Amino acid sequence: MSTPVGFIGLGSMGAWMARRLLAQEGSLAVYDVRADATEVLAAEGATACATPAEVADLAEVVLVSLPSPDILREVVNGPQGLLKGNKMRAFVDFSTTGPVVAREVGALLSAAGVGFVDAPVSGGPAGAQAGTLTLMVATPDALLEEMRPFLGAIGTTITQVGTEPGQGQLAKVINNLLGAASLAVVGEALALGVKGGLDVGTLLDVINASSGRSGVTEGLYPNQIVNRAFNLGFRLRLEAKDVALCLEEANRQKVPMLVGSAVQQFWSIANTLASDEDDFTAAAKLIESWAGVTLEKKD
């Protein structure tokens, strides 16, 4: 008999994760604050639930993909939260909510006798749809092995970075800080080149054949910014949130981050000026406006 499974958070990534689990498991209890998102999965064969507690009344294993620390707290321990249900015995968190909240939630779950898998992901909506996400997992060995079939449904790279709540989150926010820093500094460098009369496409070709190349110069800028797509599927406000979470943990751990602080300031400004729906790649438009150039390849 298969283990009853539930999924909460049916956003741009969570909906695809849920679909992959539904296809693998054959059944899935789902909930999202947006009833229409829940209805879409129900039409595909999932069981729609009205609250997180209802999910935890149906599922022994509950997986979530949520946008913020406060929402995670509410889903786990709110008036109609998962801990009000009576069946859940394992909780897997794919969200990026930071080490502090992961430790807090981990303590609540432990007190309730529920195993916690801290497993933030990288790879975006495309990776969620394809099932090729990277998972940064922190959980005891035995629970990891028990949950591996569920993790394998949504990701191809499953790396155990630790055993304690918050260690997966720490790996994730460090990774996101580096990606956020790269987008900003590459944008500034390209803007300088264009302001000096260089073609951005030619400059990227030179960089990608030299020591300055990175995933940002090889993929993100050519495919999202130079071609003016600005649609990688990850909201700018969430990138700003992730950078802030990294700096918060650095401050807590008393690790100075001079460069990281400048990166956070950039994303804070970008977030202030952006709309709620802007893709994070739209932050490059801020650099363009400051420099008075457009990072668009010439015909």
C-alpha positions, -999 to 999 in steps of 0.1 A, spaced: 0 0 0 15 34 -10 21 62 15 -6 89 14 10 122 2 0 158 2 13 190 -14 8 226 -4 17 257 -25 7 254 -61 26 284 -76 48 285 -107 71 258 -93 49 240 -68 22 232 -93 47 213 -115 62 195 -85 27 184 -74 19 172 -110 50 150 -109 42 136 -75 6 129 -87 18 111 -117 42 90 -96 20 83 -66 -14 81 -84 -31 102 -57 -23 135 -40 -40 158 -15 -34 194 -24 -41 229 -10 -33 264 -21 -47 297 -8 -59 303 -43 -88 281 -49 -84 282 -86 -49 267 -84 -63 239 -62 -91 233 -87 -67 229 -116 -49 201 -98 -82 185 -87 -93 184 -124 -61 164 -131 -69 138 -104 -57 153 -71 -79 156 -40 -87 192 -32 -84 203 4 -99 234 21 -71 239 46 -36 227 54 -50 208 84 -72 188 60 -42 178 40 -25 166 72 -57 146 80 -53 127 47 -15 125 41 13 109 61 39 128 40 33 165 33 55 185 9 53 223 5 66 250 -18 58 284 -3 69 320 -10 78 334 24 87 327 60 54 340 74 34 319 50 54 288 60 47 295 97 10 299 90 8 267 70 26 247 97 13 262 129 -16 285 120 -52 280 133 -58 257 104 -22 246 100 -7 212 94 -1 206 131 -39 206 136 -42 175 114 -37 140 128 -20 119 101 12 137 90 44 121 101 69 137 77 72 172 63 93 182 33 100 219 27 111 229 -8 106 266 0 134 292 5 126 308 39 160 310 56 178 291 83 161 309 112 126 299 102 137 264 93 151 259 128 119 273 143 97 251 122 119 221 128 115 225 165 77 227 163 76 196 141 100 177 163 79 185 194 49 170 175 68 139 165 70 148 128 102 143 108 115 174 90 133 175 56 148 209 49 151 207 11 152 240 -8 155 237 -45 172 254 -75 163 252 -111 132 274 -116 99 265 -131 115 248 -161 134 225 -138 102 218 -117 83 209 -149 111 186 -162 118 171 -128 155 182 -130 157 204 -99 187 205 -76 178 197 -40 199 209 -10 188 186 17 193 187 55 178 158 74 189 126 92 201 98 70 172 74 77 146 100 69 164 111 37 163 75 25 126 71 33 118 104 15 141 98 -15 114 85 -38 94 117 -33 125 139 -37 134 119 -68 101 127 -84 110 164 -86 148 165 -88 178 148 -103 205 162 -80 198 154 -44 227 165 -22 226 160 16 244 192 29 237 184 66 214 168 91 201 198 110 171 221 102 184 252 85 215 238 69 197 232 36 184 267 37 219 281 44 232 263 13 203 277 -8 206 314 3 244 313 -3 238 300 -38 211 326 -45 234 354 -32 260 344 -57 235 343 -85 221 377 -75 256 392 -73 265 378 -107 234 393 -124 242 427 -109 280 428 -117 277 414 -152 250 440 -159 272 468 -147 302 455 -168 281 451 -199 266 486 -195 301 500 -193 311 483 -225 280 495 -243 285 530 -230 320 528 -245 307 518 -279 310 480 -277 282 458 -290 268 438 -261 266 405 -282 303 408 -293 313 417 -257 295 386 -244 312 364 -270 346 377 -258 338 372 -221 325 337 -228 357 328 -244 377 343 -215 381 341 -178 350 362 -170 325 337 -183 299 322 -161 264 308 -163 251 343 -161 271 354 -192 266 322 -211 229 318 -204 210 344 -184 221 376 -202 219 362 -238 187 343 -233 167 367 -210 181 402 -211 199 409 -244 169 394 -262 145 414 -239 126 383 -228 128 390 -190 108 359 -182 128 332 -165 98 325 -142 112 337 -108 99 369 -93 122 398 -85 107 402 -50 116 366 -42 152 371 -53 154 402 -31 139 382 -2 165 354 -6 194 378 -6 181 395 25 178 361 42 214 353 34 226 386 49 204 381 79 221 348 86 256 363 79 248 389 105 236 363 130 268 342 124 289 374 126 304 369 92 311 403 76 298 406 40 310 438 25 303 428 -11 272 409 -1 258 440 16 262 460 -17 244 432 -35 216 434 -10 213 471 -14 211 467 -52 183 442 -49 165 462 -23 164 492 -47 153 470 -76 125 455 -55 113 490 -45 111 501 -81 97 469 -95 61 457 -98 51 427 -78 49 405 -109 83 415 -124 107 386 -132 140 389 -114 159 394 -147 141 428 -150 166 440 -124 190 446 -153 167 474 -165 177 493 -134 213 491 -144 204 502 -179 186 532 -166 215 543 -144 240 539 -172 217 554 -199 221 524 -222 201 493 -234 217 459 -233 203 448 -266 223 432 -294 226 451 -326 212 437 -358 
